[in-house]
Amino acid sequence: MGNKIAILVVVLMSCVVALPAFSSGDGVNPSTMEKYQQAKQQIEALTGSSIARLAPEMVKEAGQSMTAAQSGLMSGNDKETVQAVEMALLQVKLAGALAEERAAAEKSAAAVKELSAFEQRLSQILTNQGDKP
Amino acid sequence: MRKMTILFAALVCALVFQSVPVLAEEPAYPSYLLKAQSLVQKAASAATELKAVNDDVLIAQNFIRNAEGEFKKNLSWTGKLEPAAEPTVHYFSTMAELQASLVLARVAKARQEKELKNTEAKIAAVKVKIKVFDDKNDELLAMKKGVTELNAELLALKAEKEQLATKLATLEGSLSSVSGTLTQSQQKCDLLSSESSRCTNSLVAAEKKIAELSNELEQTRLAAKAEREKSAAELLGLKKEISALAAAKGLSESQSKEQIETLNRQKEFVSKVAQLGGVVKPGSENLTVVFPRALLLKTPKNDKMSVEGEKLAVSLAALLQAYPEYRIKLKVHGFGTPVKNEDAAATDRMARMIREAVLGKGKFEPARVEALGSGAAEPVAPRKNVEGNRRVELTFVKQ
């Protein structure tokens, strides 16, 4: 009697534990699959681009998110896949923004350098140390 | 004892209140959520600089709210997050963090662009200032170049000045010698001046004399003019008379002249005819020349012209051309035996032969030469003188 109760409890507990797994393994929605493909294409398009050069860490993170999404896809977990894909898309977006920011920073730094050179030349001229014909 | 009980009860209550979460207070969020909250707040404050990112801030705040909601919703009675909700809360926190980072990146980009714009404006301003100096430098260079050129010109001028100084010294030497010459010339000039004044006086006297003579000449000229006019009037009268006389005289003179010319021409013609070589027999209206027949024709046949005959034909042709007012009557005479060679037919044939010879030597009307053979009908010499009767008579008649 005691064994039966114990078996029953174990079976019941297994069902309770396995229930979410079954419920999440119902398969991935086609719209999720479509989003996954879009994100994959966007990340692939970044290869060799200025974004990949200027914000490589974010592109790498997006790749990791895509790996997670692929994992969710393999296990048939739609929620995990959707979250990973959305994160990857946002990371791609952020990578673009970071790249633009860094490009602007490079330009600004170059301009500052140029300004510094001109100011130095002007200073030399004003202190009578500049170009003398 | 009672005090001890109360203290214990208070301690128990304190422990109970400490372990049970208070609903009014914020729960103890995990570090990643706190980090996300901080980043979202930072993004929200940064978004005041750039309105374009307001929507992104709202999205980030929404993610944070979702994370907080999930966290609160899944707290256990012990105040800890349910392990099953952990991934969702972590997901929303990460998304909030990413969204906030996106906002911050865009704001930072806008700041960089603004800074770049300011820097470029400063560069432009500094460039303008430098350009002023550069322009001045260019001007300075041009001026230096000009100075160099002027220096070169100055050197050239100095060299020229030295040359001129040398020339001047030479000229001064020449001038001193010229001055001596000039003094001599001055003296000569003075002499010439005195001579000139003397000449001037003579000239004045001469002019006076000329004026007197001119007056006399004018008077003489006037008298002569009056005389000339008078003479001219007389001359005009005489000329009229002379012209009247000349008109009368001219008529008679022209007639006489024509007669004289005609006579002269006749005289000349006669001399030319005499030069032909025959015997000339002048008549009242004509002129006849007689030639021995044997002189003009080759004997004994008499059928060809002799050399003398040809010469005579040439002379006759020239005579007829020079004197177109004359014509020739040619007559051949025969005599003796054989009769057939001396009869009219034979002599006529001879006459035509001579005529043809004359016509062949010049250009004139054939009618101006007539030919006739008279045979032995007109002898002019005794019978014994046969050759005297055998003759050719050329009679020149005016047309």
Boltz contact constraints between the chains, C-beta under 6 A:
constraints:
  - contact:
      token1: [A, 83]
      token2: [B, 91]
      max_distance: 6.0
  - contact:
      token1: [A, 90]
      token2: [B, 98]
      max_distance: 6.0
  - contact:
      token1: [A, 94]
      token2: [B, 98]
      max_distance: 6.0
  - contact:
      token1: [A, 94]
      token2: [B, 101]
      max_distance: 6.0
  - contact:
      token1: [A, 94]
      token2: [B, 102]
      max_distance: 6.0
  - contact:
      token1: [A, 97]
      token2: [B, 102]
      max_distance: 6.0
  - contact:
      token1: [A, 97]
      token2: [B, 105]
      max_distance: 6.0
  - contact:
      token1: [A, 97]
      token2: [B, 106]
      max_distance: 6.0
  - contact:
      token1: [A, 98]
      token2: [B, 105]
      max_distance: 6.0
  - contact:
      token1: [A, 100]
      token2: [B, 109]
      max_distance: 6.0
  - contact:
      token1: [A, 101]
      token2: [B, 105]
      max_distance: 6.0
  - contact:
      token1: [A, 101]
      token2: [B, 108]
      max_distance: 6.0
  - contact:
      token1: [A, 101]
      token2: [B, 109]
      max_distance: 6.0
  - contact:
      token1: [A, 104]
      token2: [B, 109]
      max_distance: 6.0
  - contact:
      token1: [A, 104]
      token2: [B, 112]
      max_distance: 6.0
  - contact:
      token1: [A, 104]
      token2: [B, 113]
      max_distance: 6.0
  - contact:
      token1: [A, 105]
      token2: [B, 112]
      max_distance: 6.0
  - contact:
      token1: [A, 107]
      token2: [B, 116]
      max_distance: 6.0
  - contact:
      token1: [A, 108]
      token2: [B, 112]
      max_distance: 6.0
  - contact:
      token1: [A, 108]
      token2: [B, 115]
      max_distance: 6.0
  - contact:
      token1: [A, 108]
      token2: [B, 116]
      max_distance: 6.0
  - contact:
      token1: [A, 111]
      token2: [B, 116]
      max_distance: 6.0
  - contact:
      token1: [A, 111]
      token2: [B, 119]
      max_distance: 6.0
  - contact:
      token1: [A, 111]
      token2: [B, 120]
      max_distance: 6.0
  - contact:
      token1: [A, 112]
      token2: [B, 119]
      max_distance: 6.0
  - contact:
      token1: [A, 114]
      token2: [B, 123]
      max_distance: 6.0
  - contact:
      token1: [A, 115]
      token2: [B, 119]
      max_distance: 6.0
  - contact:
      token1: [A, 115]
      token2: [B, 122]
      max_distance: 6.0
  - contact:
      token1: [A, 115]
      token2: [B, 123]
      max_distance: 6.0
  - contact:
      token1: [A, 118]
      token2: [B, 123]
      max_distance: 6.0
  - contact:
      token1: [A, 118]
      token2: [B, 126]
      max_distance: 6.0
  - contact:
      token1: [A, 119]
      token2: [B, 126]
      max_distance: 6.0
  - contact:
      token1: [A, 122]
      token2: [B, 126]
      max_distance: 6.0
  - contact:
      token1: [A, 122]
      token2: [B, 129]
      max_distance: 6.0
  - contact:
      token1: [A, 122]
      token2: [B, 130]
      max_distance: 6.0
  - contact:
      token1: [A, 125]
      token2: [B, 133]
      max_distance: 6.0
  - contact:
      token1: [A, 133]
      token2: [B, 137]
      max_distance: 6.0
  - contact:
      token1: [A, 133]
      token2: [B, 140]
      max_distance: 6.0
  - contact:
      token1: [A, 133]
      token2: [B, 141]
      max_distance: 6.0
